[in-house]
Amino acid sequence: MQTFGFDLDGVLYDWHRAMYRWLIHNTDLDLDEETFWLREEGKQEGCYSKSMWDNLASMPHLYEQQVPLPGVVDAVKEIAKTYKIIYITHRRKELRFVTESWLETYDFPNRDNLIFTVLPKDMLLEFHPCKYYVEDRPGVIETLSAVTIPILRRLHYNKRVWDKYPGVECVSELPELIKQLERKSK
């Protein structure tokens, strides 16, 4: 059975919107969401430091409170009928329990196939080959073409790569996209 890989944050739930809302409520952030993420993702005039992001990314409650995007769990279950699912994250290992609990709470398939890594994802995918891998960050997806068929979760901060990769607005659209990609490859 071939493998299908997923990033978590920004793919299975709207991490960026959750972080933006937290910042709006807890800091003096005064930018609209699109401008904020374009700055942060592009690191052009970024609003916050790496240490601030590292601190924010280590707060378990910011992950526990998230809900999968509509239709995501059903779509991943549909894909799991044909592919072994793996989940790859750059989250800190201290968040393992929170992450495993979240996957279990929402009944994601193959949730034991959860990989925490500090390696770049293209290097990791050489050890865990996937036919497809879903990612939202442009800097990451641009490194994946040599090791997988990357699929982009299209969001406002990754518009510059929309025309380079097959993509979906939401993971719930993946089963249909996979059918299309499989037909084209025959």
Residue pairs with C-beta under 8 A, 6 or more apart in sequence:
1 82
1 83
1 84
2 82
2 83
2 84
2 130
2 131
3 83
3 84
3 85
3 86
3 128
3 129
3 130
3 131
4 79
4 80
4 83
4 84
4 85
4 86
4 130
4 131
4 132
4 133
5 85
5 86
5 87
5 88
5 125
5 128
5 130
5 132
5 133
5 134
5 148
6 12
6 76
6 85
6 86
6 87
6 88
6 133
6 134
6 171
7 87
7 88
7 89
7 121
7 133
7 134
7 135
7 136
7 137
7 140
8 15
8 87
8 88
8 89
8 91
8 99
9 15
9 89
9 91
9 136
10 16
10 136
10 137
10 153
10 155
11 134
11 135
11 136
11 153
11 171
12 68
12 69
12 72
12 76
12 108
12 171
13 66
13 67
13 68
13 69
13 72
14 66
14 69
15 66
16 33
16 37
16 136
16 155
16 157
17 33
18 62
18 65
18 66
19 56
19 62
20 29
20 33
20 36
20 37
22 56
22 62
23 29
23 36
23 48
29 36
29 47
31 39
31 47
33 156
34 156
34 157
36 47
37 155
37 156
37 157
38 44
38 156
38 157
39 45
39 46
39 47
40 46
40 47
40 48
40 157
41 137
41 138
41 139
41 157
41 158
42 157
56 62
57 91
57 92
58 92
58 94
58 95
60 95
60 98
63 91
63 95
63 98
63 99
63 102
64 98
64 101
64 102
66 102
67 106
68 106
68 108
69 170
69 171
69 172
70 170
70 172
71 170
71 171
71 172
72 170
72 171
72 172
73 106
73 107
73 108
74 172
75 171
75 172
75 173
75 174
75 175
76 85
76 108
76 109
76 171
76 174
77 108
77 109
78 175
79 85
79 174
79 175
79 178
80 109
80 110
83 131
83 132
84 110
84 113
85 108
85 109
85 110
85 113
86 110
86 113
86 114
86 115
86 128
86 130
87 103
87 108
87 110
87 111
87 113
87 114
87 115
88 115
88 117
88 121
88 124
88 125
88 128
88 133
89 99
89 114
89 115
89 116
89 117
90 116
90 117
90 118
91 99
91 116
92 116
93 116
96 114
96 116
99 114
99 116
100 111
100 114
103 111
103 114
104 111
115 124
115 128
117 124
120 140
120 143
121 133
121 135
121 140
121 143
121 144
122 143
122 144
122 146
122 147
125 133
125 144
125 147
125 148
126 147
129 147
129 148
130 147
130 148
131 148
131 149
132 148
132 149
132 150
132 151
132 178
132 181
133 144
133 148
133 149
133 150
133 151
134 150
134 151
134 152
134 153
134 168
134 171
134 174
135 141
135 144
135 150
135 151
135 152
135 153
136 152
136 153
136 155
136 158
137 158
138 157
138 158
138 160
138 161
141 150
141 152
141 158
141 161
141 165
142 161
142 164
144 150
149 166
149 181
150 165
151 165
151 166
151 167
151 168
151 174
151 177
152 158
152 161
152 162
152 164
152 165
152 166
152 167
152 168
153 167
153 168
153 169
153 170
153 171
154 162
154 167
154 168
154 169
166 177
166 181
167 177
168 174
168 177
